[in-house]
Amino acid sequence: MKHNMEPIYYDTRMLLDKYKDYASPESKISYEVKTGEIIRIRRGLYVYPHEKRVSKYCLANLICTPSYISFASALRYYNFIPEKVVNITSATYGKNKNKVFRTPLGMYFYYCVNPSTYAQGVTQIQDLHQSVLMATPEKALLDTLSKIPGVRSIKAFEQLLWEDLRMDRNEVFTLSEDTLQQYAAGYAQKNVKMLLQWFRKVKS
């Protein structure tokens, strides 16, 4: 029980406090990173290798802020795509460019989205009893489509959905058209507008 009361993720301040009785807490941290007794995810973020409570999704939220899980990672979480997703993909804003973090626990990708659309369609899920920010299915699909070169016809859009993205038809038809329209208002990309056209056609 005591173990579960300990933090899962450590920042530098927490480790300095943990090792405050050492002559040089900084040297202790450096030594443990070097010997693999602690894993440095990025500067200022650490986990212990024996820790079983580490959530790859929660880590994604912590590695780059602000951010939420989206794109392929969220679509796979909701079973919209069949393939296993190895890398974790997230949305962020306010950065000069997209970011990639190569960590000992995997690769984390962050793609910039429009600040005006950022907060819409973000929900909290639980992973290993930890709260994680993740896009709703509608938001994850819109984010994904916004990063793909625009198609010019309904036929091409259907090919994009079923063949290129390998979306699950049954899951796609569970999406809320009203929610898609609400969220889509902040996206200027052609694929987002095509999604709404296609959705109206198949629902009519």
Beta strands, then each sheet from edge to edge (+ up, - down):
strand 1: 39-42
strand 2: 45-47
strand 3: 67-69
strand 4: 88-92
strand 5: 99-103
strand 6: 106-112
strand 7: 122-127
strand 8: 130-135
sheet 1: 1+ 2-
sheet 2: 3+ 4- 6- 5+
sheet 3: 7+ 8-
end
